[in-house]
């Protein structure tokens, strides 16, 4: 199995969108009532949070690779 780098921003974004989907699926199934305006702040806030997490993880990743050159990675 090929290894890939962890991308926590995508993990956060996916989790928030799944939560929004579950909320509206529960509403459509009659399990509970979800107001129509819940999705806007949930998705917007989740995507902003995912962007912040992606920015921070990129900064951490760049800082860890700070002293390396291209010849060192080969």
N, C-alpha and C positions, 0 to 999 in steps of 0.2 A: 504494500500500500504506500502510495506517495505521501510524503509529509508536506504540510502546508503551514504557513504562518497563521497564528491566531489573529483575528480581526475583531476585537471586542465592540467596535462601533456597529458593525453589521449584526452582531449578536443582540445588542440593545435594540436596534431598529426592528429587527425581526420579532423580538419578544413583544415590543409595544404594539406592532401591527397584528400579531396573533391575539393579544389581549383585546384589542378593538374588535377583531373579528368574532371572538368568543362572546363579547358583550352583545353584539348585534345578532349573533346566532341564537343566543339565549332569549333575546327579545322576540325574534321571529318565531321561535318555538313556543313562546308563551310562558317560559320559566320565570321571567321578570320583565319589568318595564325599564327601558333605557331611553331617556330623552334624546331627541335628534341632535341636540347641540353638544353632546358629550364627546363625539368623535373628533371635533375640531381641536379643542385644547389637548386632548389625549395624544392624537397623532402629531400635532405641531410640537408639543412639549417633548414627546418621545424622540422625534427626529432632531430637535435641538440638543437633547441630551446625548443622542448617538453621535452627533457631530462633535460635541465637546469630548466625548470619550475617544473618538477616533483621532482628534487632534492631540490629546494627551498621550495616547499610545504611540502615535507617530513621533512625538517629541522624545519620549522615553527610548524608543527604538533607535532614533537618530543619535541620541546622546550615548547609548551603549556602543554604537559603531563609530564613535567619534575619531579615535586614533587610527583606525584601519585604513589602508589604502587598497586600491584594486589588486595589487600584486599579492597582498596578504590574504585576500579571499580566495585566490586560485589554488 
